Structures are given as structure tokens and as C-alpha cells.
């Protein structure tokens, strides 16, 4: 395997690990906290409602937005690491 193709394989593996990690966090917050753990979080008040409802309404959306910025930041770091960064 050539050096360029092995570099591409490592880059793709790192990208897939990052995507999988982001999806796990998003699923945990949107499905786990908002649906599965909602009864456990119902007794914790947040902003006039309970924490489970907050995760279902605002928490999962805010987490998704934070994950977008995290993914962009981390991909820039990966691009620099593998020599694929955009020149300014």
C-alpha cells in the first residue's frame, strides 16, 4: 500500500471515529435523556419545567448545534494533522 493511500485510510478512520462519537452523544442526549430517562429527570426543575422536558425541547437542539461547531473544529484539526488544511 502506498504512503498516500495509507494516509487516506487513516484520515477516513479518524473521520469515521469522530462522526460515530458525535452521533453517540447526539443519540444519548436526544433519545436517552429526552425519552428513556425522562421519568428519572422529571423531578429536577429547569426554567419552569422539568429537566427531561427541557432535554426533549431545547437540550437536544442545543447539543446538536454544539456538535456541529465541535465537528467543524475537530475536522480542521484533522485536516491540519494530515496535511489537507485549506490555505488562508
C-alpha positions in Angstrom: 0.0 0.0 0.0 1.4 3.4 -0.9 2.1 6.1 1.6 -0.7 8.3 0.2 -3.3 5.6 0.3 -2.4 4.6 3.8 -2.6 8.2 4.8 -6.1 8.4 3.2 -7.2 5.3 5.1 -6.0 6.7 8.4 -7.7 10.0 7.7 -11.0 8.3 6.9 -10.8 6.1 10.0 -10.3 9.2 12.1 -13.2 10.9 10.4 -15.5 8.0 11.0 -14.5 7.8 14.7 -15.3 11.5 15.0 -18.7 11.0 13.3 -19.5 8.0 15.4 -18.6 9.8 18.6 -20.8 12.8 17.7 -23.7 10.5 16.8 -23.4 8.7 20.1 -23.5 11.9 22.0 -26.5 13.2 20.0 -28.4 9.9 20.4 -27.7 9.9 24.1 -29.0 13.4 24.6 -32.0 13.3 22.2 -33.2 9.8 22.8 -31.7 8.7 26.1 -32.2 11.8 28.2 -35.3 13.1 26.5 -37.2 9.8 26.2 -35.7 6.9 28.1 -34.5 8.8 31.2 -37.3 11.4 31.2 -39.1 9.8 34.3 -35.9 10.0 36.3 -35.3 13.6 35.2 -38.8 14.7 35.9 -38.2 15.9 39.4 -35.4 18.3 38.5 -36.8 21.7 37.8 -35.1 23.8 35.0 -36.5 27.1 33.8 -40.1 26.4 35.0 -40.2 22.9 33.6 -38.6 19.5 34.4 -35.1 18.5 33.0 -36.5 15.7 30.9 -38.8 18.0 29.0 -36.0 20.5 28.7 -33.8 17.9 27.0 -36.6 17.0 24.7 -37.3 20.6 23.6 -34.2 22.6 23.9 -31.4 20.4 25.1 -31.2 18.1 22.1 -31.3 21.1 19.7 -28.6 23.0 21.6 -26.5 19.8 21.8 -26.8 19.3 18.0 -25.7 22.9 17.4 -22.7 22.4 19.7 -21.8 19.2 17.9 -21.8 21.0 14.6 -19.3 23.5 15.9 -17.2 20.8 17.6 -17.2 18.7 14.4 -16.0 21.6 12.3 -13.3 22.5 14.8 -12.1 18.9 15.1 -12.2 18.3 11.3 -10.0 21.4 10.8 -7.5 19.8 13.3 -7.6 16.5 11.4 -7.1 18.3 8.1 -4.0 20.0 9.6 -2.7 16.8 11.0 -3.0 15.0 7.6 -1.8 18.0 5.6 -5.1 18.7 4.0 -5.8 22.1 5.6 -7.1 25.0 3.4 -4.7 27.8 2.9 -5.7 31.2 4.0 
